[in-house]
Every structure is written in C-alpha cells, then in structure tokens.
Amino acid sequence: MFRVLIFLIVLVVVGVGVAEWANEAWTEAGHGAREAVVLIAPHSRTHDIVGQIQKAGAVANALLFEAELHFHGAASKVKAGEYALPPYASMADIAKILVDGKSIQHKLTAAEGLTSDMIQKLVVTDPVLVGDAGPVPDEGALLPETYLFTRGTSRSEITGRMQDAQKKYLDQQWSGRSQGLPITTPEQAVILASIVEKETALPQERRHIAAVFVNRLRVGMRLQSDPTIIYGITKGYPLGRGIRESEIQAQTPYNTYAVSGLPPTPICNPGKGSLTAVLKPELSADLYFVANGKGGHVFAATKAQHDRNVVAWRAVERAKAGLPPEETAKPAKAKAAAKPTKRRHAR
C-alpha cells in the first residue's frame, strides 16, 4: 500500500512538472527567426496543419504543438487561409492567428484614370487571384481604389467589388449634387468626371476644371478636350505623339473639338475626387484653361485673356525646347495637317 502511495505521488509530481513545462513551451518565444507563410486548405487535418507549420520552421516540436492545440481546444477552431507567422512567435501566438483567421491581405491597386481594359489586365495577371475575370466591364464602371483580398479570391469577385463600389459612391454623391447642373443622369456625370480625371493630375484643380466644362455645356460651347480625341484613337492608351491637326478636325464621336456635348462614353475610370468635382464644381465664370508650365493650369473667363495665356504657355514650351522666342523663330516648313500639335481649349 505504501509503495502504491509513493508511486501515485511520483506520478503527480511528474505530471505537474510536465504540465508546467508544456505551459512554458506553449507561451515562450518560438524558434522561427524569419516570418513563415503557410497556406491551410479547407478541411485540413490538425496533424497535417502542424506538419506544415513545422516544415515552415515556425515550431520545433510538432508533437507538443499538436497536443497543446487539442488541450487548449483550438484544434477544431483553426480556419483555412494563408497566414503570415511572425518571427519567434510562440505556439500560443500561432494558435491565436490560426483560430482568429487572420489571413494575409493581398492588395490590387486600380489607379485613377485607368481604362477598364487596363484594370482588367491588372486583375487577369494578378498571381494570387483565381478563376476567369469575365468580360471587360463598361468604361467608367469601376471605382479606382486599392482593394484588399485573401488568396483564393476570384477575379470576377474583385471586378464585381469595383463595380459595386463605384455605384455606391456615385449614388451617394448624385443625391447631394449641386443644383442646376447641365448633366441630367449619373452616367453623364461619370463621362464628364472621366474627362476631368484626364485633364489634370492636381487634386486641387479638379473642381475648377469641372467648372470650366460645366460652364461650356451651359452656354453650348464645345468641350475641346485633348484626352477625348486620344481615347477615340487609342482607347485610352498613350498616343506617343502630339495630336495632329487632321485629328482635331475629324468628325468622330470622341472628338470634342468637332462635336458638341459629351462623348458617348467615359474615357477612363474616374476617381472619387473627379466624380465629386463634377457634381459639386467650383463657382467660377471661367471658360478656358491652358497649361502653366508648372504642372498645373491657368484659367480665363474671356477669349482675349485665354489667348494671352496661350502665348505665355507657348513661350514656356519654346524655352524648354531651347528655341528662340516665337517672334524671331523661322517659319515652319512642314505641312500643318501632318504636324503634331497640342491644344488646351485654345479655340
């Protein structure tokens, strides 16, 4: 009887020691000196999950880790996903990451001003997304943003999120638009916003640029926007040269020098800033703008002032090219129709 008692006491002492050792091992810093990435498939067995984590170098004792997962009731709560296990993470830390389902967030950035075809190509070539992207969305139907997603997200889901985000934002802004605008539908707002998006890279100019176009639409003036001509030629891809005089004269749907009103579709996917700008444009009487040589534009309410601004801009262009002032320059010999030209509402 005494020997049995001694044996039981020894078992208790050993058990307590093992429990304390296991608890310390559970919470102490791990052995992985680098971040480890593991991808856990749905319905994976605990034994296989532990094997992956050990192979990745995040835990040294797979048997103990598996036993501790069961002991702490975490084994059945591990979620499928792609996980980044930080350096020296304890087994307890790793278990929490797996149970919380804190999968790695990948991102795809659709920049403002890209066409739907350009954004579709980003989606198609992303190595983490899966599945077919489907047809290219309508021009202007996507909201430029950075979108977060986990591995295994489908390409069609991402483009769907972009379209839902655009519709939601446009609906919100449309309801609070300024009164008396010469655009009568959200679709027209997107078209005008796409032009504003391509006309300036400066956020602080968007509402002023929008005001110029809104004023022109109100009085029946043509928009005379270079980016619309380029879109009609290249579908939004860089032209690689100046716009020719013949292209300015061409009677095409996207040539806003030759046709009145808006082009038939957007020319890119405008961002939130441009959408807001056309629905709440700046109060201004200006009808013209031209580049100022510093990345922005100068504005004018009259043709006379605009003509002076154009002369100043041309002087800047000639100076940058190392050419003499225009009044002392030799006449050009090339035919005007074949000579590339660049205009900014100069007519």
C-alpha positions in Angstrom: 0.0 0.0 0.0 2.9 2.4 0.9 4.6 1.7 -2.4 1.4 2.4 -4.3 1.1 5.7 -2.5 4.7 6.6 -3.3 4.1 5.7 -7.0 1.0 7.9 -7.1 2.9 10.8 -5.5 5.6 10.4 -8.1 3.1 10.4 -10.9 1.5 13.6 -9.6 4.9 15.3 -9.3 5.9 14.2 -12.8 2.5 15.3 -14.2 2.7 18.7 -12.6 6.3 19.1 -13.9 5.2 18.1 -17.4 2.2 20.4 -17.3 4.4 23.3 -16.2 7.0 22.5 -18.9 4.3 22.3 -21.6 2.7 25.5 -20.4 6.0 27.3 -20.6 6.7 25.8 -24.0 3.2 27.0 -25.1 3.9 30.6 -24.3 7.6 31.0 -24.7 9.1 32.7 -27.8 9.3 30.3 -30.8 12.4 29.2 -32.7 11.4 30.7 -36.1 13.9 33.5 -36.9 12.0 34.6 -40.0 8.4 35.2 -41.0 6.8 31.9 -42.1 3.9 31.8 -44.6 1.6 28.8 -44.5 -1.4 28.0 -46.7 -4.0 25.9 -44.9 -6.5 24.3 -47.2 -10.2 23.8 -46.1 -10.9 20.7 -44.1 -7.2 20.0 -43.4 -6.4 17.6 -40.5 -4.7 19.0 -37.4 -1.8 16.7 -37.9 -1.2 18.0 -41.4 -1.5 21.6 -40.3 1.0 21.1 -37.6 3.3 19.4 -40.1 3.1 22.4 -42.4 4.0 24.8 -39.6 6.9 22.7 -38.5 8.2 22.4 -42.1 8.0 26.2 -42.4 10.2 26.5 -39.3 7.7 28.2 -37.0 7.7 25.4 -34.4 10.4 23.0 -33.3 8.2 20.3 -31.6 5.3 19.3 -33.8 4.1 16.6 -31.4 3.9 19.1 -28.5 2.2 21.8 -30.6 -0.5 19.3 -31.8 -1.1 18.1 -28.2 -1.3 21.7 -26.9 -3.8 22.6 -29.7 -6.1 19.8 -28.5 -5.5 20.6 -24.9 -6.5 24.3 -25.4 -9.5 23.4 -27.5 -8.0 25.2 -30.6 -7.5 22.2 -32.9 -11.2 22.2 -34.1 -11.2 26.0 -34.5 -8.4 26.5 -36.9 -9.6 28.3 -40.1 -8.4 27.7 -43.6 -6.4 30.5 -45.1 -3.0 31.9 -45.9 -1.1 33.0 -42.8 2.0 35.0 -42.0 3.5 33.7 -38.8 5.9 36.4 -37.3 9.4 35.6 -36.3 9.8 34.0 -32.8 6.0 33.6 -32.4 5.1 31.4 -29.5 2.8 28.4 -30.1 0.1 30.3 -28.3 0.5 33.2 -30.7 0.4 30.9 -33.7 -2.7 29.2 -32.5 -4.4 32.6 -32.0 -3.6 33.6 -35.5 -5.0 30.4 -36.9 -8.1 30.5 -34.8 -8.8 34.2 -35.4 -8.5 33.5 -39.2 -6.2 36.5 -39.7 -5.3 35.6 -43.3 -2.7 37.6 -45.3 -4.4 40.5 -47.0 -3.1 40.9 -50.6 -3.9 44.1 -52.5 -4.6 45.3 -56.0 -4.5 49.0 -56.8 -6.6 50.3 -59.7 -5.2 53.8 -60.2 -7.4 56.8 -61.1 -7.6 57.4 -64.8 -7.0 53.8 -66.0 -9.4 52.4 -68.5 -11.5 49.3 -67.8 -9.3 47.3 -70.2 -6.2 48.4 -68.2 -7.7 47.5 -64.9 -8.9 44.2 -66.3 -5.4 43.3 -67.3 -4.2 44.0 -63.7 -6.8 41.6 -62.4 -6.1 38.9 -65.0 -2.3 39.0 -64.3 -2.5 39.1 -60.5 -0.9 35.8 -59.4 -3.0 35.4 -56.2 -6.5 35.8 -57.7 -8.1 32.7 -59.2 -10.6 32.0 -62.0 -11.7 33.8 -65.1 -12.2 37.6 -64.9 -15.1 37.6 -67.3 -15.7 40.3 -70.0 -14.1 43.7 -69.7 -16.5 45.9 -67.7 -18.0 49.0 -69.3 -15.8 52.0 -69.4 -16.2 54.1 -66.3 -18.0 51.3 -64.3 -15.1 50.7 -61.9 -14.0 52.7 -58.9 -10.3 53.3 -58.7 -9.1 52.2 -55.2 -6.8 49.8 -53.5 -8.7 46.5 -52.9 -7.7 44.0 -50.3 -8.4 40.3 -50.7 -7.2 36.9 -49.5 -5.6 34.2 -51.6 -8.2 32.3 -53.5 -10.5 35.2 -54.2 -11.8 35.1 -57.7 -11.1 37.6 -60.3 -14.7 38.1 -61.1 -15.3 38.9 -57.4 -12.8 41.7 -57.5 -14.2 43.3 -60.6 -17.6 42.9 -59.1 -16.5 44.7 -55.9 -15.1 47.5 -58.1 -18.4 48.0 -59.8 -20.4 47.9 -56.6 -18.1 50.4 -55.0 -18.5 52.8 -58.0 -22.2 52.5 -58.0 -22.4 53.1 -54.2 -20.2 56.1 -54.2 -21.9 57.6 -57.3 -25.3 57.2 -55.8 -24.2 58.9 -52.6 -22.7 61.9 -54.5 -25.5 62.2 -57.0 -28.1 62.7 -54.3 -26.1 65.7 -52.9 -25.1 67.3 -56.2 -25.3 71.0 -56.9 -28.5 72.3 -58.4 -28.7 73.5 -62.0 -26.0 71.3 -63.5 -26.2 70.7 -67.2 -25.8 66.9 -66.7 -29.0 65.0 -66.0 -28.0 61.5 -65.3 -25.3 59.7 -63.2 -24.0 58.2 -66.4 -23.3 61.7 -67.8 -21.6 62.6 -64.5 -19.2 59.7 -65.0 -18.5 60.8 -68.6 -17.6 64.3 -67.5 -15.7 63.1 -64.5 -13.6 60.9 -66.7 -12.6 64.0 -68.8 -11.7 66.0 -65.7 -9.7 63.0 -64.4 -7.5 63.0 -67.6 -7.2 66.8 -67.8 -5.4 67.3 -64.5 -3.2 65.4 -62.1 -3.7 68.0 -59.4 -6.5 67.3 -56.9 -6.9 70.9 -56.0 -7.6 71.8 -59.7 -10.4 69.3 -60.3 -13.3 71.4 -59.2 -12.1 74.4 -61.2 -11.5 72.2 -64.3 -15.0 70.8 -63.8 -16.4 74.3 -63.5 -14.9 75.2 -66.9 -16.6 72.2 -68.6 -19.9 72.8 -66.8 -19.9 76.4 -67.9 -19.2 75.4 -71.5 -22.0 72.9 -71.5 -24.4 75.5 -70.1 -23.6 78.0 -72.9 -23.4 75.4 -75.7 -19.6 75.6 -76.2 -17.7 72.5 -77.3 -15.6 70.9 -74.6 -12.4 70.8 -76.8 -10.6 68.3 -74.6 -7.5 66.6 -76.0 -7.9 63.4 -73.9 -11.2 62.7 -75.6 -9.5 62.7 -79.0 -6.8 60.4 -77.8 -9.4 58.0 -76.4 -11.1 57.9 -79.8 -7.7 56.9 -81.4 -6.1 54.6 -78.8 -8.9 53.7 -76.4 -7.0 55.5 -73.6 -3.5 54.1 -74.2 -0.7 56.7 -74.7 -0.7 58.3 -78.1 3.1 58.6 -78.1 3.0 61.9 -80.1 1.1 65.1 -80.3 -2.4 65.4 -81.7 -2.4 66.2 -85.4 -4.5 69.0 -86.9 -6.3 66.4 -89.1 -7.4 64.6 -85.9 -8.7 67.8 -84.4 -10.8 68.4 -87.5 -12.1 64.8 -87.8 -15.8 64.3 -87.2 -15.6 61.4 -84.7 -17.8 60.7 -81.6 -14.9 61.3 -79.2 -13.6 64.5 -80.9 -15.0 67.2 -78.6 -13.3 69.8 -80.8 -15.7 68.8 -83.6 -18.8 67.6 -81.9 -20.9 69.3 -79.3 -21.7 68.0 -75.8 -20.3 64.9 -74.1 -18.7 62.0 -75.8 -20.7 58.8 -76.0 -18.9 57.0 -73.1 -16.5 57.8 -70.3 -12.8 57.8 -71.5 -11.4 56.2 -68.3 -12.5 55.3 -64.8 -12.6 58.5 -62.7 -11.7 58.5 -59.1 -13.7 59.8 -56.2 -12.2 63.3 -56.5 -13.2 63.8 -60.1 -16.7 62.4 -59.5 -17.2 64.8 -56.6 -15.8 67.7 -58.7 -18.3 67.4 -61.5 -21.2 67.1 -59.1 -20.0 70.0 -56.9 -18.0 72.2 -59.2 -16.3 75.3 -58.1 -18.2 78.6 -58.6 -16.4 80.2 -61.5 -17.1 82.2 -64.6 -14.1 80.7 -66.4 -14.5 79.1 -69.8 -10.9 78.3 -70.7 -7.7 76.8 -69.3 -4.2 76.2 -70.6 -1.1 74.6 -69.0 1.1 76.9 -67.0 4.4 75.0 -67.4 4.5 74.1 -63.7 2.2 71.0 -63.8 -1.0 73.0 -63.4 -3.2 75.3 -65.4 -4.1 79.0 -65.7 -7.8 79.8 -66.2 -9.6 82.6 -68.1 -13.2 83.8 -68.4 -12.6 85.6 -71.8 -11.1 84.5 -75.1 -8.8 87.5 -75.0 -7.3 86.6 -71.7 -7.1 83.0 -72.8 -5.2 83.9 -75.9 -2.6 85.8 -73.8 -2.3 82.7 -71.6 -1.7 80.5 -74.6 1.0 82.8 -75.9 2.7 82.6 -72.5 2.4 78.8 -72.5 3.9 78.6 -76.0 6.8 80.7 -74.8 7.4 78.3 -71.9 7.3 75.4 -74.3 9.9 77.0 -76.7 12.2 77.9 -73.8 12.1 74.3 -72.5 13.0 73.1 -76.0 15.9 75.6 -76.3 14.2 77.5 -79.1 14.2 81.3 -79.6 11.1 83.3 -78.8 8.3 82.8 -81.4 8.5 86.2 -83.0 12.2 85.6 -84.0 11.7 81.9 -84.9 11.9 80.8 -88.5 8.6 79.8 -90.2 8.0 76.0 -90.1 8.2 74.3 -93.4 6.2 71.2 -92.5 2.5 71.0 -93.6 0.2 71.9 -90.8 -2.1 68.9 -91.3 0.8 66.5 -90.8 2.5 68.4 -88.0 1.7 67.1 -84.5 0.1 69.7 -82.3 -1.1 70.0 -78.8 -4.0 72.3 -77.7 -5.7 73.1 -74.4 -9.0 74.8 -75.2 -7.2 77.3 -77.5 -10.0 77.9 -79.9 
